[in-house]
Amino acid sequence: MIISPGKSLMALALSVFSLSQAQQTPSQNINKPSYFATELAEDPKVDGEIINDPIWQNIPAITDLVQIKPNYGEAVSERTEVRVAYSNSTFYVAVVCYDKNANRIVVSDSRRDADLNDEDSFLFIIDTYHDRQNGFLFGTNAQGMEYDAQIDNEGKGNFNANRQQGGVIGGTNLNWDATWKVKSQLGDYGWSAEFAIPFRSLRFAPGKDKTWGLNFQRNISKNTETAYWTSLPLGFDMKRLSLAGNLSGLNLKNPGNLKLIPYVLGQYVNDKSVSPSETDTNFDAGADIKYSVTPSLTLDLTYNTDFAQVEVDDQQVNLDRFNLFFPEKRAFFLENAGQFGVGSPGEVDLFFSRRIGIGDDGSLVPIIGGARLSGKVGQTNIGFLSMFTDDVVEADIEKNNFTVARVNHNFGGSRSSLGGIFVNRAGLGEMEDDYNRVYAMDGKWGIGNKATINGFVAKSTTPGIEKGDHAFKILGNYEWSGWNINAGYTEVGEGFNPEVGFLQRTAFRKPEFLVFKAHRFKNAGKMLEIRPHVSYRGYWNFDDQLITSFLHVDNHWVFKSGFEIHTGINFTTERVLEDFTISDVTVPVGNYENEELQLVITTNPNNALSFDTRTIIGGYFNGHQITNSGTAKYRVGDKFNSSLTFSHSDIQLDTGDLTALVGGLRLSYSFTPRIFFQSLIQRNNVSNITSVNARFGWLQNANTGLFVVFNVVKDDDLIDAVDNQTLTIKYTHRFDLLN
């Protein structure tokens, strides 16, 4: 199937928005519940005891949670009581999760920020600016684990039909770690939890009688049940802040916030890839400072920035001719990353923070230091980042300054915004005209609760490139009652060069669309819902040649137990203009049209043993492929968790055969929610690289504490072997200077 990037796509887009406009009736305004927060004269003792605590029992409880699954629209199956209060310094939430079968409560993971959807858990989200787009998410389980995240753009990045591992545009930032505490208790009644979040850990506008957005979520494992305080349309979750309830009665003062976070580090390196082997011992130190200029605007300063405790990248094997995407994992750059994101995630990221401190080959580039100012002034999001990196003589890398300035204004509660971004790399060495700049504007128009139109337009400036240095995208989206309809167009000019960004491929024009419908059954036995959908994307070059097209027709069969089967077929086109190689096998010039069968199986993740697999069988360039990938997870109680991830591709082409296998084994043991051991062992048969990343952490708060990290990288080359071993011990501490 070929869809030109012209009239047919625009006709589809117009039909989508005609549908959305036709349905913009007052009935779409769902009932948003309200709750009045209680101001406390004294702080309660945070111990998880709610039922017998007189402070909490004198506060009215929220009890009317509503299921979104399995029985959509019905009351939560187990009694739930939620109370909200605050003092001068702290925001409190208390919950009692009654359970008639308390012996069946599931606790699957006690690690900080582990996924809470696969066990008995409770979460809440607060929209502290009440802008209906951004917020903070907190959660726990019956063992009192800590889960927190920063939510941008209602938890979503821009539409990306590639379904790749996303970029940094909007979404859920689990690497945001605040200073707070939670305590829980288990009993015959079920379980309860008590959250205490200092106001200095949040961002908000001070004043009297303030209103925040608010929603709660309870997960009940035995029923595979999820319930919310605000009854949401099918297909949405709690991060849909434009539909959240209201928390009123907040009298908020400026809490003051100044934190000093120094670190010390010792490192032993044993490099056996050279003869004779070399060993080295390094000692280092650095510090971060976090200061709240206002309760909603924070200044971060960093010196000699280090990320030794961060987990290594997942290994990937490139089986095509386009760039692989490796997500950012460093906490400093992930905090408020959504404020700096413009573009299309994983495909056209105008700012990609991995360009700072990481070379093109994945090697580390020392970061001297820098500053970041981020937050809100009124309804305007402000972001400024400036970082300095050192030179690396052996890699021919000069000193650089990276600067990003971002402004984005939210218009009331309409889910609309307009913004701009400036990204600059300036070489600080002796080379003349060593710079790269990107300018862009972006915006979003929210049409009621159901539809949006958003997009961006960008221009790069690079010495020696005079034309084709533009990029833009427009995307329409309709989402309501199980429907998700998208239509968009992206164009990247032949000279567009965002050196501090990420391009999956260069010089293309791309139309795309998605039509998706989730249909929930009322009386279908064990069947919960089906999700038929069709999506398309096509890439044309500027000679009007179709380079890639992908038409996907699929249906998801979802059962009440959590078991899913996805049955799809893909129709693909690949035009190869120049020979390229995949692991020494040449793919010649040609135009290849193929079909693929796709099967996905997912078992109930609430079980101690679960897995998900994806199988693709079909044509591949001038041959065919059988690709299997998936993850198997196994846990013992809430202490031990493991996952085995694999990807196996058997590719047979007219010009040769190849087999690509990538495997990764993750093991984790949590002694307590703040003391853990984790390891990641990886292997692939293309580069024949085996790597081991083992980490011990003893956390204090907000991801500070003691870290011991051991890394090994080894290959099978007997003549020019790579064998590096690194042991790092790092301690970081947070001093609250205004406490």
N, C-alpha and C positions, 0 to 999 in steps of 0.2 A: 504494500500500500504506500503511495506517495502523495503527500499533501504539500502543495507549494506554499511558500511563506507569504502568500499574498491574500487574495480575496476570500478564499475558503476559510482561513483561520479567523479573519475579521468577522465573517458571517457567524461563525461559531461563537466568538466572543460576544457579539451583539445579542445573540439568542440567549446566552447565559445571563446577561444583565437585564434583558427584557424579562426573563423569568424572575430574577431577583427583585426587580422593581415592581412587578405585578404582585409579588407576595409581601411587599412592605406595608402591612396593615397593622392597626393597633394591637391585633391579637398576638403579634410576635413578642410583645413586651411581657415577658414572663414575670410572675410574682416574685419579687425579691424580698426575702424576709429581713427583718431588722431586729437588733438587740442593743440594749443600753448597757454600756460597760459600767461596772461598779468601781468607784474610787475608794481605795483602802487607806485607812489611817495608819495601819501597821502592816508590815510584810508578813505573809504566812510562812510557816516552816515548810520547806519544800522537801517532802519525804514520800510522795505518792499516796499518802493517806487522804482520801477525799470524803468518804462516807461518814467518818467519825470526826471530821474537822469542823468545828462550829463556824469558822470563818467562811468556809465554802458552802456549808449547808444553809447559811443565811442569804446566799446569792441565788437569784432565779436561774433555773437550768433550761437549756435548749434540749428538747427531746424529739423534735419532729424531723428526723432525717428520713430521706426518701431514696429508695433503691434506684440505681440505673441498670444493675444486673444482679441476679438473673431475672427478677420480676419487675420490669420497668414500671415506675410510678407507684409501686406499693411501699408501705412504711417499712423501715428497717426491721429485720426479723428479730433482732435482740434489742432490748431496752438500752438506750444510750443517753447519758446526761453530760452536757458540756456547759461549763461556766467560764466567764471571762471577767477579769478584774485587772486593776493596775494600781501602782503606788507612784510616788514621786520619781522613783528610779527604775521601776521594773514593770514589764508587761507579763501577765499571768494567764494561763489557760489550764483548766482542770477538766479531766474527762473520766467518767466511769463507764466502762464497757461491760455491761452485764452479759452473762453467757450461761444458759441453762445446762450446757455441757462443758464446764470449765476444764475438764480433763482432756478435752479435744482442742484446746487452744494451741495454735502452731506458732512457734518462734523459730525462724529458719536461719537468721543471721544476726549477730550482735555487732558487726563491724560498722563503724561510722559511715553513713551515707550509703549503706547497702539498700538494695531495692526492697521497698516495703509492700509491694503489691502482691507478693506471693506468700503472705502470712497474715496472722491477726495483727492489725496495726491501726493507728489513728494519725491523721495528718490534718494540718490546717494551713491556710494561706491568708496573708494580710496584704492588702493594697494600701500601703501607708501614705501614698500621695493621692489616692483616690482618683487616679487618672485612667483606671479601667484597663490598663495595659501591663503594668509592671508591679512586682510584689516580692514577698519573701515567703518561702515554704518551709514548714517545720513538721517533723513527725517522729514517732517512736513506736516500739512494739512492747510486748509485755515484759521484756527484760530491760527496758529503759535505754535502748540504743539511741544514738543521736543522729538525726537526719535533718539537714538543712540545705537549701538551694536558693539561688537568686533567679527570679523569673523575669524575662524580658519578652515584650511583644506577645503576651498571653501564651508564652511557652512554645512559640512556633518560629521557625526560620521561614524564609521565603520558599515558595513552592519549588520543588526540585524533582522532576519526574524520574531522575536517575536513581533515586532512592539510595544514594551513596551515604557513607558516613558523613554527617553534616559538617558544615563549616561553623563559623562563630557568629552568624547573623541571627539574633534573637534566640529564643529557646530556653532551656533549663540548664543553669550553671551549677552543677553539683560541687564544683571546686570552691565555691564561696563557702567559707567556714567562719561562722560568727562565734563569739564568746557567750555561752548560755548554758543552762543545765536542765535536765529532766530526770525525774525519779518515778519509778513505777512500782506497783504492788500486784501480786497474784493472790487470789483467794477463791473460796467456794462460789462467790458471787460472779466471778469473772476476773477482770483486771482493771486497774486504774492507773492514771499517769498525771503528773503535775509538771508543767513547763514554767520556767522563769527566764525571761529574755530581757536583759538590761536594755533600756532605751538607747544607750550609747552604742549598742551593736546594730541598731537599725538606722534607717534614713527616713526622715519625715519632716513635715512643716509644723513647727510649734504653734500654739495658740489655744484658745478656749473653745470648747464644744466642737471639736474636730470630729470628722467622720472618716472611717477607713472602710475599704472593701474587705469582706470576710467570707470564708467558706470553710466547711469541715468535711472530712472524708473518713469513713470507717470501713475497713476491710475485714470480713469475717471468712476465715479460710475454709471452714467445713462446708460452707454453702457456695464457695467461689463468689462471694457477694461483695458488692461495693455500693455504698450509700453516701449521699451528700446532703448538706443542709439546704442548699439551693437546688431545686429540682431542675436538672439540666436536660436539654434536648439530646436525643440519641447521637452518639458520636463525639460528644464533648467530654472534657474532664475538668477537674477543679481549677486548672490553670486558665480557664476561660474567664478572666477577671471581669470582663464587661457584663457578665451575668451574675457576679457574686452578690451576696447579701451585704447589708450595711451594719457597721458597728459604730454607734454614736456615743456621745457623752464623754469624749476624751479631752481632758485638759492637760496639755502637753507643754513642758518647759524644755529649754536647751540643757541637755545633760552634761555637755562638755565631754571631749574625747581626745586624748593624746596618748598614743601607745608607742613604746620603743621596743623593737623586736630584733635583738642582736643574735648572731650565730657564731659559733666556732666550729672548725672542721679540721679533721686529720684524715689523710688519704695515703694509702700504700698502693703503688702500681708496680706490677710485674709484667713486663713486656717480653714475651718469648718469641715474637715474630722476627726479631733481629738476633744476630749471632756475634758476640755472646749476648745472652739475654740482659736486658736492662731493668733495674729496679729504681724506684724513686719514692721518696716520702715528702708529702706536701702538707703544710699547715696554712690555714687561711681563716679569715674572719670578715664579717660584714654586718650590715644592719639595715632594717627598714624602719621608717617612722610613719605612723598613721595619725593624721590630725583632722578633726572635723572643723572646717572653717565655719560651717553652719550645720545644724542637724541633718541637712540634706545635701551637703557638699563636702567632699572629703579630699584631702591632699595626702598622697602617698609619696614618700621619698625612699629611694633604695640606693645602697652603695655596695659594690662588689657582689652583685646579685648571684645567688647560687641556687641550683635546683637538683642537688645530688639525690634527694629523697624521692624524686618523681619516677614513676614506673617507666620502663623503656617502651619504645614503640613496638606495636605488633608487626611482625614480619609480613611482607606482602611480596607477591611475584607478579610482575607486569606481563600479562598475556595479550596485550594490545599495544598500540603505538602512541598512547596518550599518557599524560602525567598521572601518577598515583597521588592520592590525597592522604596525608598523615595528620590526624587531628592534634591540636594543641593540648598539652597535658599539664603545663606549668601554671601553678595557681596564681602567681602574680599577674600573668597576662589574661587569665580567664576571668578574674574579678572584673565585673562590669564590662565584659567583652561585648555584650549586646549593644552597648552604647556606641561602640566604635565600628559596628558591622554595617556595611553597605555592599550590596551586590546580590549574588545568587550563591548560596552556600555549597561548597565543594566543587563549584564550577567556575564562578567569576567572583572571587573574594577581593574587593579592592584593598582591604587591609587584612593581612594574614600575619599574626604575631610571630609565627615560627621563622619568619625571615630575620628576626632579631635574635642574635645569639646562637643561631644554628646555621651552619654552612650548607651549600647545595648538596653536599655528599653526606649530610647528617652529622658532621663533626661539630664539636662545640667551639663557639667563638666567645671569648671572655666578655662579659658585660661589666663595664666600669661602673655604671650607675645611671640614675635617671629620676624622673618625676612623673606623677600622674595626678591630674585634678579631674574628678568625676562626680556627678550628682545632678541635682536639679536646682534651678532658680525659677521659682514659680512653676509654670507648666513647661519650662524649657529644659531639656536635657543638655548637659554640658560635659564634654570630654576633651581632655588635652593630655597627650602622652609624649614625652621626649626622653629617649634612651641613647646612651653612648656605648659603643662597642670598641674593643681594642683590636689591634692588628694581629694577624697570624702569618708570620713571615713564610713558613714552609708551605702554606696553602695560598700564598699571594693574595691575602685579604688585607685591605687597608682599614684604618680606623674609620668609623662611620657614625653619623648622627641620624637617628630615625625620629621623625616628629609627625604626630597625627593630631589634627584639631577637628572636633566634631560638635555640631550644634543640631538639635532636633526638637522642634516645638510640637507639643500635643495640643490639639484643639478641643478643649472641654472634655465631655464624655462621649465624643462621637467616634472614637477609634480612628481618628484622622490625625495626620502629622505631616510636617514638612521640614526638611533638614538639608544640611550640606556637610561635606567632609573634605579635608585637605590632607594628603599623605605625602611626605617628603623624605627621601634618602639623600644625604649629602656626604660625600666622601671627604675625609679630613686629612688625606695624604697629599702627595705632591702632584697627583694627576689632575690635569685641568678638565673642566666641564664634567666632573664626576658627580652627577646628580640624577635623580629621577623624581618626578612629581606627578601626582594624580589629583584632579579636582572632580568633584561629583556633587550632584543634588539628587535627593530622593524624597519620595512622599508616599503617603497612604491615604486613601479616601474611604472611610468607613460608611457604607450605605446601610443604615440601621444596624441590626444585630446579625444580619444574614450574609452580607456581601461586602467585598472590598475591591478596590482597584489600587494597585501599588506599582512602583517602578523606580528606576534611577536612570540618570544620564551622566556619563563620565568622559573625561579627556585626560590623556597622559602627556607628559612633556619629557622627552629624552633627547639629548644631543645627538644629531644625525638622523633623527626620524622626523619627517616633515608632514606626512599625510597618513590617513587611515588610523589616526591615534584616538579613536572614539569607541565607546561602548554604551549600550543602553538596553533596558528591558522594560516591558509593560506586562502586567499580569492581572487578570481578573479572576476573582474567586467567589463562589457561592457555596455556603455551608450551613445546612440546617436540616433537622429531622432525619439524619442519616444520609442526606445528600452531600456530596463534595464534588463540585464542578469547577475546573480550572481551565483557563485558556490564556496563553501567553506567547510573547515573541521576544527573543534576545538577539542582539547583534554585537559582535566584537570585531572591530576593524583590524586590518592587516598590520597596522602599526601600533596598536594598543599594547602598552608595555607597563603593567603595574609591578615594578620590581619588589615592592613591599606587599604584594598581594599574591593571589594564586589563580592561575588559569589552567583548567583541565586540558583545554585545547585552544589553539589560537585561530583567529581569522574565520569566523563562522556567522551564519544567520540561522536561527533556530526557532521554528514554531513548535508549540507543544500544547497538549490538552489532556485532561483527565475527567472522566465521568464515573463517579463512584456512588453506590447506594448500599447502605446497611439496612437490611430488613429484619426486624425483630419479630419472632413468632410468639404467639400467646399459648397455643396448645399444640406443640409439636413434639411431645415426649422429651427426649434428651437433647434435641436440637434447640440451640439458643437463637442463632441468626445466620443469615447468609449475606455476603458482601460482593455482589457482582460489580465488575468495573472494567473499563477499557482506558488505556492511556497510550499516548503517542508522542514521540519527539523525533525531529529530523534536523540534520545539520547540513547546510549548504555552504559551499565556499563562494567567493565573490566572482567566480566564473560560471555561476548558476549550475554547478555540479553537485548532485546529492552525494555527500561523503558517508553519512551514517543515517539510518532510520531504524526506529524500533517501535513496533506496534505490539502492545501487550493486552491480551484478553484473558480475564481471570475470574475466578469466584472463590471466596473464602467460605468454608463450611465450619461454623463455630458451634461447639457443643457446650452445654451448661457446666460440664466437668472441667472446662478449660482446654479440652482437646480441640485442635484445629487441623483442617486439611485445606490446602490451597491448590487448585487445579487450573493451570494456565497454559496458554500457547503464545509464543512470540514469533513475529514475522520481522526478519532483520534484513537490512541492506548495508553492505560495506564496500566502499570504493577505495581501492589502494592506488595512489598516484605514484608512489615510489616504493621499491622493494624495502622490506624491513624484516628483521629477524626476531623470533621468539625462542630464546634459549638455543641458538645456533641453527634453528630451522627457519628457512627463508619463506616469507609470504610474498609472492610475486605481484606485480601490477595486475589489476583486474577489477571487475565489478562482480560482487558476490551477493546473491540473494538466497536466504536460508530460512528454515523454520525450526523452532525449538519447542519441545514439550517441557513444562516446568511443574514440579511437584514439591510442595512444602508440607511438612508434618511437624506439628508442635504438640507436645504432651502437656498435661496439667503441671504448671510450674510450682504448685503448692506441694507436690509430692517430694519425698526425699530424693528420688531419682527422676530426673526429667531430661528431655532432649528436644532439640529442634533440628531439622535437616532440610536442605534444599537440593534437589536433583534437577539438572538440566541435560536433556538429550536432544541432539539435533545437529544441523549443519554449522560449520565454523570455517569461514573464509572458503578455501577450495577443498575442504574435507569435512570432518565431523568431530564432535566432542561428546564425552560423557563426563559431567562435572558433578561431584558430590561435595557438599560443605555442610557444616553444622556444629552444634555444641551439645555436649552431654554434661549435665550437672549432677553432682551427688553431694549430699550433706549428712552430717551426723549431729543431731541436735542443733544448737545455735552456735557451736564452737568451731566445728570443722566444715569447711566448704571447699569444693573442688569443681573445676570445669575443664573439660578436654575439648579444644576447638581444632577442627581440621578442615582442610580444603584440598581435594584431590581432583585433578583434571587430566583426563586421558584424551589427548588430541592427536588425531591422525589426519595429516594433510598430504596432498599429492607430492609435496616436496620433502616430506619426512614426518616422523612421529616424535612426540614428546610427552612426558609425564611430569606434571608439576604437583608436588605435595608440600603443603605447609601445615605444621602442627604446633599447637601450643597447649601446655598444661599449666593451669593455675591452681595453686594450693594455698589455703589460708586457714590459720588457726587463731581464734580470738581467745586469749586468756581472760580478758575483761573487754567491755566495749572500747577501752582506750589502750589496751596492750594487745598487740597482734604480731603475727609472723605471716608474711606472704611471699610467695615465689612464683616466678613465671619462667618456664622452660620452653624454648622454641627451637624449631628445626625446619629447614627447607632443603629440598634436594636439587635446587637449581644453582644456588650459590654454595650449597653444602655448608652452610653456616649453622652452628649450634650456639645458642646463647642462653645464659642463666642469669636471672635477676632475682636476688633474694633480699628481702627487706624486713627488718625488725623495727617496730615503732612502739614507743611509750609516750602517748600523747598527754599533754597537759590541757590545753584548750586551743580552739581555733587552729588546729593543725600545727601546733608548736610542741616541742618536747625533744626526746632522744630518738635518733634514727641511726641504724646500722645497716649499710647497704653493701652487698657483695655482687659484683658483675663479672661474668666470664664470657668471652667471645672466642670461638674456636672454629676452624674449618678443617677440611680433610686434605688440603694440599700439602704433600710431604716435602716439596721443594721450597715453596714460598708460603709457609704456613702462617696463619694468623692465630695467635694465642695470647690474649690479653686478659689479665686478672686485676681487678681493682677492688680494694676494700676501703670503704668510707665510713667514718664515724662523725656524725653531725649532731650538735645540740643547739636548739634555738629556744629562746624564752621570751615571753611577752610581759612587759612591764606596763601596767596601767598607771600613768603618771598623774591622772586627774581623779583617781578613785578616792 
